[in-house]
Structure formats: structure tokens, C-alpha cells
Amino acid sequence: MVTKFNKNEKLAVFVAYIIGYLGLQVIIGLYLALIEGVTTQDELLAYSPMITFITGLATFVALVVIARKQLLDGVKQMSKKTWAVVGIGVVSLYAVNLGVGLALQLFGVTEEAANQLALESMIFEQPLLMMLPIAFLIPVLEEILFRGVILEFIERYWGVWASIIVSGFVFGLLHAQNIHVIQYSMMGMVLGYMYIKSGKNLIVPIIAHVFNNSFAFLMLYLAQNLM
């Protein structure tokens, strides 16, 4: 069995995410505004890739240190079965993205998710600086938080299927605030199911999430540079 987070570790993961990823963004924003004189939205957006890189790296380091036992156990317990779950999960994530995208187009929804628009802008401005956070750092820290802590907490009180659905919906809400919350929620549910199906091995949804984000990054980069 993969080592589970104890109460202190769960709290540490949550606090590290809030302080490292969200709080650090506020601190850097205040520094830029008060010390560097960055006041307009356009000026702040120019610093967004740097802020994302710093906060992503800091939170990644903190969460990996906290979750080192769970991650090492996960690596050791990778097998043909867990790799099969990874493969099915990656295909499922692409199917969700494609299926929801086509459905939205069918119903005339052309508005992109705010999260997607922000990523496109930052990749256009600083592709090399954004590659590591998008393709690797953020997927790892999000899986530790959403699957390793939030899903586990919900499962304790509401059961397996509720934990997959609710944690997936929370994942969706933190990635989109419009109709695209459906797409991100379904992605979160797929990753949650993978986590459960693999025997709660965090490495499995991490690999699938990294593949998904790496592919998305590559497609956005190629689209921007071929236009």
C-alpha cells in the first residue's frame, strides 16, 4: 500500500499551497505595486510569467518535501497495471477535452476559459519561462493537493464516488468560472478515478496530468508560432 498523508501532512500541504502559491502571488504583486511602481493591469501582466514561475517552483518544492514518502512509494509501486491506468487516463483526458470542446462549439459557445486565455498570453510572452510550470510543476503540486488531500478528506466522510465527483468539481471551479468549469471538472474526475483505480498512487494521476499539460503547451506554442 502507498503511504497515506497523516493529519499534520494534510494540513501542511494545504497551508503550503495557500501561502506558497496564492499568498506569494499577492506578496509579489504588492511588491511590484508599492516598490517598483507597477500599477496598471498591462504592466502587471508583463510580470505574470515570472510570478507564475516563482510561485510554482516555491510551492512545488514545499509540497514535494511534504509528500516525499508518498511520491517515493508511488514510484516504487508502478507496475504494468498502474501504467495501464496511466495510458487509459491520458486517452480519457484527451477525449474529455475534445468531446467538451466539440459540444461547446455545437451549442455556439465560443468564449474561452479565463484560465486558458491567461495561459495563452503568458506562453506567447515567455514560452521558455512558462514551459516548466505548466508542463511539470503545477501538475505535480495540484495532484498532491486535489487527489492526495482534498479527495482523501471527502472520501472519509462521503465515500469514494462522492470524493471523485466533488474533488473534481472543486478542481474545475479553481480553473474556470464559466461554462468551461464542466470541462475542467470532468478532467478532475478522470484524475480522481485514476488515483483510486491505481490503489491511491499519486504518481499515476501526476504522469497523466503532466502529459495533458505538456501536450496543451506544445499545441499552444505551435499554434502561436505557426500563425
N, C-alpha and C positions, 0 to 999 in steps of 0.2 A: 504493500500500500504506500502511496505517496504521502509524505508528511503533511499534515494539515496545519493551518495557522492557528496558534492559540489566541486567546483574547487580547493579550498585550500586543502581539504581532499584527492582528487585525486593526487595532486602534492606531498602531504606529504607521501602517500602510495608509490609512485614511488621513491621518494628520499630515504625513509626508506629502501626500497628493495635494491636499488643501493648501499647505504652506508652500511647498516647492513649486507646484505647477500653477496654481491660481494666485496665491499670495505673492509669489515672486514676480509675477506679471504686473501686479498692482504696484509693487515697490519700484520696479524698473520704470514703469510708466510715470510714477510720481517723481523719480529722479530726473527723468528726461524733461518733465514739465517744469519742475522747480529749479533745477540746477542748469540744465542745458537749454532751457527756453523753448522746448518743443511744445507748441500749444495747439496747432491745427491738426485736424484729422489726417490730412495728406502727409504732414511731416511725421506723425506718429506711425502711419502705415509703412513708411520707408524703413522704420526700425523693426517692424514686425518679424521679419525672418530672423534677425539677431535675437530678439526676445524669445521667439519660439525655440531656437536652438539652445539658448542658455537655460531656460526653464525646463525644457525637455530633457537635457543632459543631467541637470541637477536632480530632477525628480527620478529619472531612470537610475542613477547611481544609488540614491537613497532607498528606492523600492527593491532594487536587486540585492542590496546588502541585507535588507529585512527578510526578503524571500529566498535567500541563497539556498537554504536547506530544501525548500520545496522545488526550486528550479533544478538543483543537482539531482534530487531524487527523480524528477521528471525525465531528465536526460538519461539517467541510468536505466529507466524502465521503458524506454522507447523500444518497440518491437514491431513485428510485421502487422499486428493488429492495430497498434496505435498509428503507424504510418498509413494504414488503410483509412483510418478515421480522418487523418490529415488530408489525404487525397480526396475523399468524398466531401469533406468540409470545404476545401478550396473550390471544387466544382460547384458546390451548393451556393457559396458566396457569389461567384460569378453569375450563377443562374438567377439569384435574387436581384443583383444589380441590373442585369439585362432585362429580366421579367418586369420588375417595377418600373424601370426606365421606359420600356415599351408601353406599359399600361398607362403611365402618366402622359405620354405623347398621344396615346389613343384618346384620352379624355381632354386633350388640349392644354395640359399643364406644361408650360414652357419655363416657368420660373425655376432657377437652380437653387439648391440649398445654400444658405449663407455660409456654412462651413466649407462647401465646395468652392464658392466664389472667392473666399479668403485664401484658400489653398492655391487656387489658380493664380491669384495675384502675387502671392509670395514666391511661388515657383517661377513665375515669369521674372520677378525682380532678382531673386538669388537662388537659382536652381541647385547649385552645389551645396550651399549652406542649408537648404531645406531637405536635401536628399536623406541624410541620416535621421533627423527627427521623424519625418513622415514614414519612411520605409522601415525603420527599426525601433527607435527609442519609444515613440508614442504607442505602437502596438504592444510592446512588452509591458510598459507601465499600465496601460489600460487593461490588459488581461489580468495582471496581478490584482488590480483594484476591482474590476467588474466581475470576473469569474472567481478569483481567489478569495475575495472578501464579501462583496455585495451578494452574489449568488448564494454563497455558503450561508450567509446570515438569513436570507429569505427562506432557504430550504429548511433551516432549523425549525421555523415556525409554520410554514405553509406547504412544505413538500417540494418534490423535485420539479414537477411541471410548472408549478406557480413560480418557482425560483428562476427557471429558464425564461418564462414569459415576462415576468416583472422586471428582472435584471436586464433583459433585452430591451424593454420599453424605456427603462432609465437610461440605458446606453443611447437609445435613439433620441431621447429628449435633450441629452447633452451634446448631440451632434447636429441637430436641426430643430427649428421651431416652426416649420410649416408642414406642408403635405409630405415632405421628404422624411419626416420622422418615421413614416411607415417603413421606408427602405432601410434606414439605419437600425430600427427596432428589429426588423427581420434578420438583419446581419448579426445583431447582438444575440438573438435567439439561436441562430445557427452555431455561433461560437460557444454559447452556453451548453447546447446539446452535445457538441464535440467534447467539451470539458467533462460532462457527465459520462458520456459514452466511453471515453478513454480511461475511466477509473479515476477521474479528477486529476489528470496530469496536465498541469499548466502549460507545459511545452507544446502540447498539441494545438490548442487554440492560438498560442503565440505564433507558431510556424504559419498557420493558415492566415492569421491577421497580417503577418509580415509579407506573405505572398500577395495578399489582396492589395495592401497599400503600395507595395513595390510596383505592382502591375499598373495601379492607378497613377502613380507618379510618372512612370515611364510613358503611359499614354498621354498624359497632360503635357509632359515635356516635349514629346514628339509632335503633338498637335500644335503647340505654340511655336516650335521651330520650323515646322513644315508649311505654316500658313504664310 
